[in-house]
Amino acid sequence: MRTLRPCSWRPRDIAYHLGDITLGTMYRQLSRWAESGLILKIGSGLYTATTHSQTPLPRPRKR
């Protein structure tokens, strides 16, 4: 998602680049990433990258 210029991405475009993933799974994962601050949700179905952070990722939640 990080490119030389800022741009927005739709879930369908991101899923296409990731390969074998369903669109429903992509929507859920993007929501989780947006909630945790890894990406920004800038509108209905539009996402963009955040600026780089040195903060380590949190440990995974137990299910």
Secondary structure in CASP SS format (residue, H / E / C, confidence):
PFRMAT SS
TARGET T0000
AUTHOR 0000-0000-0000
METHOD secondary structure of the structure
MODEL  1
M C 1.00
R C 1.00
T C 1.00
L C 1.00
R C 1.00
P C 1.00
C C 1.00
S C 1.00
W E 1.00
R C 1.00
P H 1.00
R H 1.00
D H 1.00
I H 1.00
A H 1.00
Y H 1.00
H H 1.00
L H 1.00
G C 1.00
D C 1.00
I C 1.00
T C 1.00
L H 1.00
G H 1.00
T H 1.00
M H 1.00
Y H 1.00
R H 1.00
Q H 1.00
L H 1.00
S H 1.00
R H 1.00
W H 1.00
A H 1.00
E H 1.00
S H 1.00
G C 1.00
L C 1.00
I E 1.00
L E 1.00
K E 1.00
I E 1.00
G E 1.00
S C 1.00
G C 1.00
L E 1.00
Y E 1.00
T E 1.00
A E 1.00
T C 1.00
T C 1.00
H C 1.00
S C 1.00
Q C 1.00
T C 1.00
P C 1.00
L C 1.00
P C 1.00
R C 1.00
P C 1.00
R C 1.00
K C 1.00
R C 1.00
END
